Amino acid sequence: MIALAACICGGAGARVKKKQIELPAVSLPTMKAAPADSFSYAIGVMQAPSLKQYLAQQEGLKDSDYDQFAQGLTAKISEEDENRAIAYAAGLKIARMNRERVIKSLCEQFAGNDSTYLNQELYVKALAEAVQGKASMPDSVAEAIVEHQSNYRKEAMRLEGQNWLAENAKKPGIKTLPSGLQYEVITQGTGATPADTCQVEVNYEGKLIDGTVFDSSYKRGKPATFGVNQVIKGWTEALCMMPVGSTWNLYIPYDLAYGEQGSRGGIPPYATLIFKVELLGIKDKK
């Protein structure tokens, strides 16, 4: 506003004289550039430690592998041969992933504990032929077979859990509610019983019926706090019956747990779950 007023007061014909800015004189460096050959080698030496760290962390190379790596790094080959070598290396990398993770994961997903169900040689053969467009089985047939096995596995798990609960219900001390939830009182507390609008503090351990532990506040060394109505249905139903100070074992059918889909963290579809739950206290209502 001040600048605008100055222009108006000066009249239409007034001109503002610009102040000349004087730049300091710049002298050329007196040092000479490092010899190009020396610099080229030196910068390679300086970057080598970070490269080795990357190769060790991301590619899994060991000290004994660096001679082979150096041969590839300094190789003078055509682009076509280089692409072949890269493709070959990618195949080796996927083969390692198959051995270390993929085969085991597929067996668990489609066959449970039967690690022999998946024929690894045929699986790898199919991968190799399919990526080349040479698979002897149409995609539609392959999809139908995999879907069939997936449905079979889910049905087997559902029946396995159902039969396990039926046998468990016969044991002394096991109580079965109309919902299908089973519980066993280990210690009966004398404190208040939470409503479904409460926050509670608990220690717990969760297992599959084969004994696999998938979660435990005991292992973390810290109790958990959450809303009674913010957990799976089997937990909510049980917590609303438990006085503070109680420790119960819960046996939860899949439809009161993580349902037909299961959950990340090691809980498969149709999984019957076992929880040891220790109700430590009730927090303020939400």
FENNORWO-V372098 format. One record per run of one state. SS is the DSSP state (a for helix, b for strand, c for the rest). FROM is the first residue (numbers start at 0). LEN is the number of residues. If there is no record, write none. Layout:
BEGIN
SS_FROM_LEN ; SS_FROM_LEN
END
This chain:
BEGIN
c_0_1 ; a_1_8 ; c_9_26 ; a_35_23 ; c_58_4 ; a_62_12 ; c_74_4 ; a_78_33 ; c_111_8 ; a_119_12 ; c_131_7 ; a_138_30 ; c_168_6 ; b_174_2 ; c_176_5 ; b_181_6 ; c_187_5 ; b_192_1 ; c_193_4 ; b_197_11 ; c_208_4 ; b_212_4 ; a_216_4 ; c_220_3 ; b_223_4 ; a_227_3 ; c_230_2 ; a_232_7 ; c_239_3 ; b_242_1 ; c_243_3 ; b_246_6 ; c_252_1 ; a_253_3 ; c_256_6 ; b_262_1 ; c_263_3 ; b_266_1 ; c_267_5 ; b_272_13 ; c_285_1
END
